[in-house]
């Protein structure tokens, strides 16, 4: 089936589920599954980090030796050589650090790219029911903002985590060798910081999840307001829209403030414990030197303080970036929710079907959206080449019947058959090439007019596209445009009238050449004169095709081979136009009311 419109019919029960980080370990595991593809690059980073850590340890220890052996003893010439050596190894460390950061950035970008591709690919395969129950803005927020948060975390927090582990282990071992007594003091401050951070993290996890959920609602509000900006102004809805936006924006601001405020507590507490640790180490070291206890020297204290700074530095960096880390975990869970949504899957016994005669039948079909009955025991048959018109009040279930024919929604009761084959047992890819749908509200992409029409049949030549446009009576206005068929359409072709947009959508139906055609109020947005021209073209289009026409203008379906009248989800009348008028039933009253 070729769906020639992005708009959908069905219930709009918005799904605003708040994500909670109940399983952050699993989230991290899934992130690692993406990262391990680049394990050789990560191994290089590991090697570079090991070298830079070793260089730092050696350099810091030599600083202490300089204090004890060179400065105190006035060995100026030897001090110059040592300084030159330290400069060289620090330069090497800087170069290695640059390369490891470059590799991490490339890995982060590649990982984010893969996640974004996985999300978008799964979105293309999700059933229509998913989009009926989820905000467009929230889905877009997950695909853009949440993936960007993951990318930021990988470039910032992951670098600190990855390199920090090596640095902490290396510096911890160096500190222990240098002075076990001072190491105990350093570890006590680290344990205090860890326990405090762990307690705060439980609160910040929930806060950041709420923040991202609120951001999704805010994006939905913005997307709806921008898309409906004309209606907002025409109905003087500006103040109401502003008030609603203020409420949603205030909710997001409140949740963001709470998340940031909680996470910001960790940094100051950590700095306080570090400063206390520095003070205690200096005091204990000074007492040891003055009292002549142990082997602690000024150089040892100097070196140990530098070690401690490099030991707590990675920990401090991670704790100070705790908001980024928690925000990325909340974002990752929201993104993985989309990836885990079950896509449309063909039945295990689905058959390939490349051609069809166009014989369609509905056998005792019943259907409900979220327990709300829409169709009740519908049965109808369309023979090859017949034009079947579906008429009835708005909400009677006419479009739902066509949604079931194209297998957009899972059939709940009964069967829909194409050439005797259950449509749920036909591969969707084949089924949706055999049925072309033109809906009331056209959707055009930000492509040239040529490419928008060619979407109906991607392998069509330029000449085929132009022939289809002529048959749809669109060729005249296209040639009047400055760039003709090469005109690039803006967002949903806002530079064209609604009637012109619909003509392009109809042109796509001409070029599709499917044996089954569905026209869902396809001419409703076209003026009467244009409609007459299009009706003539459609008569040619529907030749040798099984055509379903959903129409409210009953004058357009008088020549249909069969008119099916639907009300409250049930077929109440069938027959030709003249037969139904003679019955003087529901159809006759509906028809006469339009021409009274």
C-alpha positions as CSV (number, residue, x, y, z in Angstrom):
1,X,0.0,0.0,0.0
2,X,1.2,3.5,-0.7
3,X,-0.1,5.8,1.9
4,X,-0.1,9.2,0.3
5,X,-0.8,11.2,3.5
6,X,0.8,11.3,6.8
7,X,-2.3,12.2,8.7
8,X,-4.1,9.4,10.5
9,X,-7.5,8.5,11.8
10,X,-8.2,7.0,15.1
11,X,-8.4,7.8,18.8
12,X,-6.0,10.3,20.2
13,X,-5.4,9.0,23.8
14,X,-2.1,10.7,24.7
15,X,0.4,8.6,26.5
16,X,2.4,10.5,29.0
17,X,4.3,7.9,30.9
18,X,6.9,9.2,33.3
19,X,10.1,7.3,33.1
20,X,11.8,6.2,36.3
21,X,15.4,4.9,36.7
22,X,14.4,1.6,38.3
23,X,16.9,-0.4,36.3
24,X,19.9,1.9,35.6
25,X,22.3,-1.0,35.7
26,X,20.5,-2.5,32.7
27,X,20.6,0.9,31.0
28,X,24.4,1.1,31.4
29,X,24.7,-2.5,30.2
30,X,22.8,-1.6,27.0
31,X,25.0,1.5,26.5
32,X,28.1,-0.7,26.8
33,X,26.6,-3.1,24.1
34,X,26.8,-0.1,21.8
35,X,30.3,0.9,22.9
36,X,31.9,-2.5,22.7
37,X,31.7,-2.4,18.9
38,X,34.6,0.1,19.3
39,X,36.5,-2.0,21.8
40,X,39.8,-1.7,19.9
41,X,39.6,2.1,20.0
42,X,38.7,1.9,23.7
43,X,41.7,-0.4,24.2
44,X,43.9,2.3,22.6
45,X,42.4,4.8,25.0
46,X,43.1,2.4,27.9
47,X,46.7,2.2,26.9
48,X,47.1,5.9,26.4
49,X,45.5,6.6,29.8
50,X,47.8,4.1,31.5
51,X,50.8,5.8,30.0
52,X,49.6,9.3,31.0
53,X,48.8,8.0,34.6
54,X,52.2,6.5,34.9
55,X,53.8,9.7,33.6
56,X,51.8,11.7,36.1
57,X,52.8,9.5,39.0
58,X,56.5,9.7,38.1
59,X,56.4,13.4,37.5
60,X,54.6,14.1,40.8
61,X,57.1,11.9,42.7
62,X,60.0,13.7,41.1
63,X,58.5,17.0,42.3
64,X,58.7,15.8,45.8
65,X,62.3,14.6,45.3
66,X,63.1,18.1,43.9
67,X,61.9,19.7,47.1
68,X,63.9,17.3,49.3
69,X,67.1,16.8,47.3
70,X,67.6,19.9,45.1
71,X,65.9,22.9,46.6
72,X,66.9,22.2,50.2
73,X,70.5,21.4,49.1
74,X,70.8,24.3,46.6
75,X,71.6,21.9,43.6
76,X,70.6,24.5,41.0
77,X,72.3,22.9,38.0
78,X,70.8,19.4,38.6
79,X,67.4,21.1,39.2
80,X,67.5,22.6,35.7
81,X,68.0,19.1,34.1
82,X,65.2,17.7,36.2
83,X,62.9,20.5,35.1
84,X,63.7,19.9,31.5
85,X,63.0,16.2,31.9
86,X,59.7,16.9,33.7
87,X,58.7,19.3,30.9
88,X,59.3,16.6,28.3
89,X,57.2,13.9,30.1
90,X,54.4,16.4,30.8
91,X,54.4,17.3,27.1
92,X,54.2,13.6,26.2
93,X,51.3,13.3,28.7
94,X,49.4,16.2,27.1
95,X,49.8,14.8,23.6
96,X,48.5,11.4,24.7
97,X,45.6,13.1,26.5
98,X,44.7,14.9,23.3
99,X,44.6,11.7,21.3
100,X,42.6,9.8,23.9
101,X,40.0,12.6,24.1
102,X,39.8,12.7,20.2
103,X,39.2,8.9,20.1
104,X,36.5,9.2,22.8
105,X,34.8,12.0,21.0
106,X,34.7,9.9,17.7
107,X,33.4,6.9,19.6
108,X,30.7,9.0,21.3
109,X,29.6,10.6,18.0
110,X,29.5,7.2,16.3
111,X,27.5,5.6,19.2
112,X,25.0,8.5,19.2
113,X,24.6,8.1,15.4
114,X,23.9,4.4,15.7
115,X,21.4,4.9,18.5
116,X,19.6,7.7,16.5
117,X,19.5,5.4,13.5
118,X,18.1,2.5,15.6
119,X,15.4,4.8,17.1
120,X,14.4,6.3,13.7
121,X,14.4,2.9,12.0
122,X,12.1,1.4,14.6
123,X,9.8,4.4,14.4
124,X,9.3,3.7,10.7
125,X,8.1,0.1,11.6
126,X,5.8,0.8,14.5
127,X,2.1,0.3,14.1
128,X,-0.3,3.2,13.8
129,X,-1.6,2.4,17.3
130,X,1.6,3.6,18.8
131,X,1.3,7.0,17.2
132,X,-2.3,7.3,18.2
133,X,-1.3,7.0,21.9
134,X,2.0,9.0,22.0
135,X,2.6,12.7,21.6
136,X,4.5,13.7,18.5
137,X,6.5,16.2,20.4
138,X,7.5,13.7,23.0
139,X,8.6,11.2,20.3
140,X,10.6,14.0,18.6
141,X,12.2,15.0,22.0
142,X,13.4,11.5,22.5
143,X,14.9,11.3,19.1
144,X,16.7,14.7,19.4
145,X,17.1,16.0,22.9
146,X,17.5,12.7,24.6
147,X,20.0,11.3,22.1
148,X,22.0,14.6,22.4
149,X,22.1,14.1,26.2
150,X,23.5,10.7,25.7
151,X,26.1,12.1,23.3
152,X,27.1,14.8,25.8
153,X,27.4,12.2,28.6
154,X,29.6,9.9,26.4
155,X,31.9,12.8,25.5
156,X,32.2,14.2,29.1
157,X,31.2,11.8,31.8
158,X,32.4,8.6,30.0
159,X,35.9,10.1,29.6
160,X,36.0,10.8,33.3
161,X,34.7,7.4,34.2
162,X,37.0,5.5,31.8
163,X,40.2,7.4,32.5
164,X,39.3,8.0,36.1
165,X,39.3,4.4,37.1
166,X,42.9,4.0,35.9
167,X,44.0,7.2,37.5
168,X,42.3,6.4,40.8
169,X,43.9,2.9,41.0
170,X,47.3,4.2,39.9
171,X,47.3,7.2,42.3
172,X,45.9,5.1,45.1
173,X,48.7,2.6,44.8
174,X,51.3,5.4,44.7
175,X,49.8,7.0,47.8
176,X,49.8,3.7,49.7
177,X,53.5,3.1,48.8
178,X,54.4,6.7,49.8
179,X,52.6,6.8,53.1
180,X,50.0,4.3,54.4
181,X,49.1,6.7,57.3
182,X,48.2,9.6,55.0
183,X,46.4,7.2,52.7
184,X,44.0,6.2,55.4
185,X,43.0,9.9,55.9
186,X,42.5,10.3,52.2
187,X,40.3,7.2,52.0
188,X,38.1,8.3,54.9
189,X,37.3,11.5,53.1
190,X,36.6,9.6,49.9
191,X,34.2,7.1,51.7
192,X,32.3,10.1,53.2
193,X,31.9,11.6,49.8
194,X,30.7,8.3,48.3
195,X,28.1,7.7,50.9
196,X,26.7,11.2,50.7
197,X,26.6,11.1,46.9
198,X,24.9,7.7,46.9
199,X,22.1,9.0,49.0
200,X,21.6,12.1,46.9
201,X,21.7,10.1,43.7
202,X,18.5,8.3,44.5
203,X,16.7,11.6,44.6
204,X,18.3,13.1,41.5
205,X,17.6,10.0,39.4
206,X,13.8,10.5,39.9
207,X,14.2,14.3,39.4
208,X,16.0,14.0,36.1
209,X,13.5,11.4,34.8
210,X,10.6,13.8,35.6
211,X,12.6,16.7,34.0
212,X,12.9,14.7,30.7
213,X,9.2,13.7,30.7
214,X,8.3,17.4,31.3
215,X,10.5,18.4,28.4
216,X,8.7,16.0,26.1
217,X,5.3,17.6,27.1
218,X,6.8,21.1,26.5
219,X,8.0,20.0,23.0
220,X,4.5,18.6,22.2
221,X,3.0,22.0,23.2
222,X,5.4,23.9,21.0
223,X,4.9,21.5,18.0
224,X,1.1,21.7,18.2
225,X,1.1,25.5,18.6
226,X,3.5,26.1,15.7
227,X,1.7,23.6,13.4
228,X,-1.7,25.2,14.3
229,X,-0.5,28.8,14.4
230,X,-3.1,29.9,11.8
231,X,-6.0,28.5,13.9
232,X,-4.6,30.1,17.0
233,X,-4.8,33.5,15.4
234,X,-8.1,33.1,13.5
235,X,-9.9,32.0,16.7
236,X,-8.3,34.6,18.9
237,X,-6.8,31.8,20.9
238,X,-3.5,33.5,21.6
239,X,-4.0,34.3,25.3
240,X,-5.3,30.8,26.0
241,X,-2.3,29.3,24.2
242,X,0.1,31.5,26.1
243,X,-1.5,30.5,29.4
244,X,-1.3,26.8,28.6
245,X,2.4,27.2,27.5
246,X,3.2,29.1,30.7
247,X,1.8,26.2,32.7
248,X,3.7,23.6,30.8
249,X,6.9,25.7,30.8
250,X,6.5,26.4,34.5
251,X,6.2,22.6,35.2
252,X,9.3,21.9,33.2
253,X,11.2,24.8,34.9
254,X,10.2,23.5,38.3
255,X,11.3,19.9,37.5
256,X,14.6,21.1,36.0
257,X,15.3,23.4,39.0
258,X,14.7,20.5,41.4
259,X,17.0,18.2,39.5
260,X,19.8,20.7,39.1
261,X,19.5,21.9,42.7
262,X,19.7,18.4,44.1
263,X,22.7,17.5,41.9
264,X,24.5,20.7,42.8
265,X,24.7,19.8,46.4
266,X,27.3,17.1,45.7
267,X,30.0,19.3,44.4
268,X,30.3,21.7,47.4
269,X,30.1,18.8,49.9
270,X,32.9,17.0,48.0
271,X,35.1,20.1,47.9
272,X,34.5,20.5,51.7
273,X,35.6,17.0,52.5
274,X,38.7,17.3,50.2
275,X,39.7,20.5,51.9
276,X,39.4,18.9,55.3
277,X,41.5,16.0,54.0
278,X,44.2,18.4,52.8
279,X,44.2,20.1,56.1
280,X,44.5,16.8,58.1
281,X,47.2,15.5,55.8
282,X,49.2,18.7,56.2
283,X,48.7,18.7,59.9
284,X,49.7,15.1,60.4
285,X,52.7,15.5,58.1
286,X,53.9,18.6,59.9
287,X,53.5,16.9,63.3
288,X,55.5,13.9,62.0
289,X,58.3,16.2,60.6
290,X,58.5,18.3,63.8
291,X,58.4,15.4,66.1
292,X,60.7,13.3,64.0
293,X,58.2,10.5,63.6
294,X,58.5,8.1,60.6
295,X,60.0,9.0,57.2
296,X,57.7,11.8,56.2
297,X,59.4,14.8,54.7
298,X,58.3,18.1,53.2
299,X,58.8,16.5,49.8
300,X,56.6,13.5,50.7
301,X,53.8,15.8,51.9
302,X,54.1,17.9,48.7
303,X,54.0,14.7,46.6
304,X,51.2,13.2,48.5
305,X,49.0,16.3,48.2
306,X,49.5,16.2,44.4
307,X,48.7,12.5,44.4
308,X,45.6,13.2,46.4
309,X,44.5,15.9,44.0
310,X,44.9,13.5,41.1
311,X,43.2,10.7,43.1
312,X,40.2,12.8,44.0
313,X,40.2,14.7,40.7
314,X,38.5,12.1,38.6
315,X,36.1,11.3,41.4
316,X,35.3,15.0,41.8
317,X,34.8,15.4,38.1
318,X,32.3,12.6,38.0
319,X,30.4,13.9,41.0
320,X,30.4,17.4,39.6
321,X,29.0,15.9,36.4
322,X,26.5,13.8,38.2
323,X,23.6,15.8,36.8
324,X,24.9,15.1,33.2
325,X,25.3,11.4,34.1
326,X,21.8,11.1,35.6
327,X,20.2,13.1,32.9
328,X,21.8,10.9,30.2
329,X,20.6,7.7,32.0
330,X,17.1,9.1,32.1
331,X,17.4,10.0,28.5
332,X,18.8,6.6,27.6
333,X,15.9,4.8,29.2
334,X,13.4,7.0,27.2
335,X,15.3,6.3,24.0
336,X,15.5,2.5,24.7
337,X,11.7,2.5,25.3
338,X,11.3,3.6,21.7
339,X,13.8,1.0,20.5
340,X,12.0,-1.7,22.5
341,X,8.5,-0.8,21.1
342,X,7.4,-3.8,19.1
343,X,7.3,-3.1,15.4
344,X,4.9,-4.4,12.8
345,X,5.8,-7.9,12.1
346,X,4.4,-10.0,9.2
347,X,2.6,-13.2,10.2
348,X,4.9,-16.2,10.2
349,X,2.8,-17.7,7.5
350,X,2.5,-14.5,5.4
351,X,2.7,-15.0,1.7
352,X,4.3,-12.9,-1.1
353,X,1.7,-11.3,-3.4
354,X,3.0,-9.3,-6.3
355,X,-0.3,-9.1,-8.3
356,X,-4.0,-8.9,-7.6
357,X,-7.2,-8.9,-9.5
358,X,-8.7,-6.5,-7.0
359,X,-11.3,-8.8,-5.5
360,X,-12.0,-7.5,-1.9
361,X,-14.3,-8.9,0.7
362,X,-15.1,-8.1,4.3
363,X,-16.5,-11.0,6.3
364,X,-18.2,-10.2,9.6
365,X,-15.6,-7.7,10.6
366,X,-15.8,-6.1,14.1
367,X,-13.2,-3.6,15.5
368,X,-12.7,-1.4,18.5
369,X,-10.2,1.3,19.4
370,X,-9.3,0.8,23.1
371,X,-12.5,-1.0,23.9
372,X,-14.6,1.5,22.1
373,X,-16.6,-0.3,19.4
374,X,-16.2,1.2,15.9
375,X,-17.3,-1.5,13.5
376,X,-19.9,-4.2,14.2
377,X,-20.2,-7.3,12.0
378,X,-19.4,-5.5,8.7
379,X,-19.7,-7.6,5.5
380,X,-19.3,-6.3,2.0
381,X,-17.8,-7.4,-1.3
382,X,-16.1,-5.5,-4.1
383,X,-15.6,-7.3,-7.4
384,X,-12.6,-6.5,-9.7
385,X,-13.1,-3.2,-11.4
386,X,-16.0,-2.1,-9.3
387,X,-16.4,1.3,-7.7
388,X,-17.7,0.9,-4.1
389,X,-18.8,4.1,-2.3
390,X,-18.8,4.3,1.5
391,X,-21.2,6.9,2.8
392,X,-22.5,7.8,6.3
393,X,-22.1,10.4,9.1
394,X,-18.8,11.4,10.4
395,X,-17.4,8.9,12.8
396,X,-19.5,6.0,11.4
397,X,-16.4,3.9,10.7
398,X,-15.8,4.4,7.0
399,X,-12.1,5.2,7.2
400,X,-11.6,2.4,9.8
401,X,-12.8,0.0,7.1
402,X,-10.0,1.2,4.8
403,X,-7.4,1.0,7.6
404,X,-8.2,-2.6,8.1
405,X,-8.0,-3.3,4.4
406,X,-4.4,-1.9,4.4
407,X,-3.6,-3.8,7.7
408,X,-2.7,-0.6,9.5
409,X,-4.5,-1.9,12.6
410,X,-4.7,-5.5,13.9
411,X,-7.9,-7.2,12.9
412,X,-9.9,-8.3,16.0
413,X,-12.8,-10.2,14.6
414,X,-13.7,-11.5,11.2
415,X,-11.6,-11.5,8.0
416,X,-10.6,-9.0,5.3
417,X,-9.7,-10.8,2.0
418,X,-7.8,-9.7,-1.1
419,X,-8.2,-12.2,-3.9
420,X,-9.3,-14.7,-1.3
421,X,-6.2,-14.2,0.9
422,X,-6.5,-12.8,4.4
423,X,-4.7,-9.4,4.4
424,X,-3.1,-10.2,7.7
425,X,-1.5,-13.2,6.0
426,X,0.0,-11.1,3.1
427,X,3.4,-9.5,3.5
428,X,2.8,-5.9,4.4
429,X,5.3,-4.7,1.8
430,X,3.4,-6.4,-1.0
431,X,-0.1,-5.5,0.4
432,X,0.9,-1.8,0.5
433,X,2.0,-1.9,-3.1
434,X,-1.3,-3.4,-4.2
435,X,-3.4,-0.7,-2.5
436,X,-3.1,3.0,-2.9
437,X,-4.7,5.4,-0.5
438,X,-5.3,9.1,-1.0
439,X,-6.6,10.8,2.1
440,X,-8.5,14.1,2.6
441,X,-5.6,16.1,4.0
442,X,-2.5,15.7,1.8
443,X,1.0,15.6,3.1
444,X,3.9,16.7,1.0
445,X,7.6,16.4,1.9
446,X,10.3,19.1,1.7
447,X,11.3,17.8,-1.8
448,X,10.8,19.0,-5.3
449,X,7.3,18.5,-6.9
450,X,8.9,15.9,-9.2
451,X,10.1,13.8,-6.2
452,X,6.9,14.2,-4.3
453,X,4.9,12.8,-7.1
454,X,7.5,10.1,-7.7
455,X,7.0,8.8,-4.2
456,X,4.0,6.9,-5.6
457,X,6.4,4.8,-7.7
458,X,10.1,5.5,-7.0
459,X,11.4,4.0,-10.2
460,X,9.1,6.2,-12.4
461,X,10.8,8.3,-15.0
462,X,10.4,12.1,-15.2
463,X,8.2,11.7,-18.2
464,X,5.9,9.3,-16.3
465,X,5.7,11.8,-13.5
466,X,4.6,14.6,-15.8
467,X,2.0,12.3,-17.5
468,X,0.6,11.5,-14.1
469,X,0.4,15.3,-13.2
470,X,-1.4,16.0,-16.5
471,X,-4.0,13.2,-15.7
472,X,-4.5,14.7,-12.3
473,X,-5.0,18.2,-13.8
474,X,-1.9,19.4,-11.8
475,X,0.4,20.1,-14.8
476,X,-1.0,23.5,-15.6
477,X,-0.3,25.1,-12.2
478,X,3.0,23.3,-11.8
479,X,4.3,24.9,-15.1
480,X,3.2,28.3,-13.8
481,X,5.7,28.0,-10.9
482,X,9.1,29.7,-11.4
483,X,11.0,26.3,-11.2
484,X,8.2,24.1,-12.5
485,X,8.5,20.5,-11.5
486,X,11.9,21.3,-9.8
487,X,10.1,23.6,-7.3
488,X,11.2,22.7,-3.8
489,X,8.2,22.6,-1.5
490,X,8.4,24.2,2.0
491,X,7.1,22.5,5.1
492,X,3.9,20.7,4.0
493,X,4.0,22.9,0.8
494,X,2.7,26.0,2.5
495,X,3.3,28.0,-0.7
496,X,0.5,26.0,-2.5
497,X,-3.2,26.2,-2.0
498,X,-5.0,23.3,-0.3
499,X,-6.5,22.3,-3.6
500,X,-3.1,22.3,-5.4
501,X,-1.6,20.2,-2.6
502,X,-4.4,17.7,-3.0
503,X,-3.9,17.6,-6.8
504,X,-0.3,16.6,-6.2
505,X,-1.4,13.9,-3.8
506,X,-3.8,12.6,-6.5
507,X,-1.0,12.7,-9.1
508,X,0.9,10.3,-6.8
509,X,-2.1,7.9,-6.9
510,X,-2.0,8.0,-10.7
511,X,1.6,7.0,-10.9
512,X,1.3,4.3,-8.3
513,X,-0.7,2.0,-10.7
514,X,-2.1,-0.2,-7.9
515,X,-5.0,-2.5,-8.6
516,X,-6.9,-1.3,-5.6
517,X,-7.6,2.4,-5.0
518,X,-8.9,4.1,-1.9
519,X,-10.1,7.7,-2.2
520,X,-10.9,9.0,1.3
521,X,-12.6,12.3,0.7
522,X,-9.9,12.9,-1.9
523,X,-11.8,15.8,-3.5
524,X,-13.2,17.5,-0.4
525,X,-10.6,20.2,-0.4
526,X,-10.9,21.1,-4.0
527,X,-13.2,23.8,-5.5
528,X,-16.2,22.7,-7.5
529,X,-14.7,23.5,-11.0
530,X,-11.4,21.8,-10.2
531,X,-13.4,18.8,-8.8
532,X,-15.2,18.3,-12.1
533,X,-11.8,18.1,-13.9
534,X,-10.4,15.7,-11.3
535,X,-13.5,13.5,-11.4
536,X,-13.0,13.0,-15.1
537,X,-9.4,12.1,-14.5
538,X,-10.3,9.8,-11.7
539,X,-12.8,8.0,-13.9
540,X,-9.9,7.1,-16.2
541,X,-7.7,6.2,-13.2
542,X,-10.4,3.8,-11.7
543,X,-10.7,1.9,-15.0
544,X,-10.0,-1.8,-14.4
545,X,-9.3,-1.0,-10.7
546,X,-11.3,-1.9,-7.6
547,X,-12.0,1.5,-6.1
548,X,-13.3,2.5,-2.7
549,X,-14.6,6.0,-2.5
550,X,-15.4,7.6,0.9
551,X,-17.4,10.7,0.2
552,X,-19.7,13.2,2.0
553,X,-20.6,14.9,-1.3
554,X,-23.1,12.3,-2.5
555,X,-23.2,13.9,-6.0
556,X,-19.7,12.6,-6.6
557,X,-20.7,8.9,-6.2
558,X,-24.0,8.6,-8.1
559,X,-22.3,6.4,-10.7
560,X,-20.7,4.0,-8.2
561,X,-21.4,0.3,-8.9
562,X,-22.3,-0.1,-5.3
563,X,-23.0,2.3,-2.4
564,X,-22.6,1.0,1.1
565,X,-24.3,3.1,3.8
566,X,-22.7,2.9,7.3
567,X,-24.1,4.3,10.5
568,X,-22.8,3.6,14.0
569,X,-20.4,1.1,12.7
570,X,-23.0,-1.1,10.9
571,X,-24.0,-1.5,7.3
572,X,-27.6,-0.4,7.1
573,X,-28.1,-0.2,3.4
574,X,-26.5,-1.4,0.1
575,X,-27.3,-0.8,-3.5
576,X,-26.9,1.6,-6.5
577,X,-27.8,5.2,-6.2
578,X,-31.2,4.7,-7.9
579,X,-32.0,1.6,-5.8
580,X,-31.3,3.4,-2.5
581,X,-33.3,6.5,-3.5
582,X,-36.3,4.2,-4.3
583,X,-36.0,2.6,-0.8
584,X,-36.5,6.1,0.6
585,X,-34.4,5.1,3.6
586,X,-31.3,6.6,5.4
587,X,-29.4,7.3,2.1
588,X,-32.3,9.0,0.5
589,X,-32.8,11.3,3.4
590,X,-29.0,12.0,3.5
591,X,-29.0,12.7,-0.3
592,X,-32.1,14.9,-0.3
593,X,-30.8,16.9,2.7
594,X,-27.8,18.0,0.5
595,X,-30.0,19.2,-2.3
596,X,-33.0,20.6,-0.4
